[in-house]
Amino acid sequence: MISIPTEIQITQSVVYFIAAAIPIYLTHILKKRTDGDNNKHFKILTIIFAGFILMQGIYHAIGALGFSLLAKGVLEPVSFVILFSFGIIFLVSKIRTKSEKEVKA
């Protein structure tokens, strides 16, 4: 019989994998449209966000299989780095967009 925490982790991993479909679909749509630099930044952000969501799904799946040391020791920090890089790239993108608008005005 499977314990309740294991069932919760399995459910969480399935939900994360389903949730990753949205940014993956957005990336696929953006591949077809090339509207300049803003589209490129959004595409990069959606790819990184999809990577973060997939990493969370893998983290919970590995934890449910009983490899908690691998999940907590390796996958959790990797997930944090992905999310942190998403934030940095988003911030840089916003600063560039703002400075470009000031230069044009």
ABEGO torsion letter per residue (X at the ends): XBBAAAAAAAAAAAAAAAAAAAAAAAAAAAAABBAEAAAAAAAAAAAAAAAAAAAAAAAAAAAAAGBAAAAAAAAAAAAAAAAAAAAAAAAAAAAAAAAAAAAAX
